């Protein structure tokens, strides 16, 4: 039998990150800083997204359900993107609302499955997780120089994942998974024009069973 599957928390750390963002923002707000662009902005970014996935753990889960496994193949990364609109209140704090997509994940295995009902249940637990959906984020920035800024990001993601799996090249099953996750990230940006920044960003989301992350490049445009 040949079966293939594909899809179309760390609370303590998050608390510490939130505390750091608020503390750092308050600290730098009390110091003399450069007057940066404020007001409404649009941003977009694209990059490489991946899921923290173990082939060994996935194979073990299949075997525990009675599957006889010959080989397993996993694609745990894809192109991801994010688009957002936001408002910068001052030189340090911004709030943005947008849409993020961590891309698709795939895995396949060859072997034999004797209990199809058990296989369906197993798929809900072990398929490679990804996420897409609306996100709201608080950004706290530190102007390092006149042009360069560092930013910490803390957000909330309402995500879903649509996926399919096929058995014996004939039976195609559609499924969906959804959840709510805390996200965080860091960003380094540089002002290239009066109203435009380009940046490098690392973003991370703690999903139900695994974590997804994305390393990307992007641009942010402030309206006059």
PyMOL commands that set and color helices and strands:
alter all, ss='L'
color gray80, all
select helices_A, chain A and resi 11-29+55-64+116-126
alter helices_A, ss='H'
color red, helices_A
select strands_A, chain A and resi 2-7+39-51+68-75+77-88+93-101+106-112+132-143+148-167+171-193+196-206+211-222
alter strands_A, ss='S'
color yellow, strands_A
deselect
rebuild
show_as cartoon
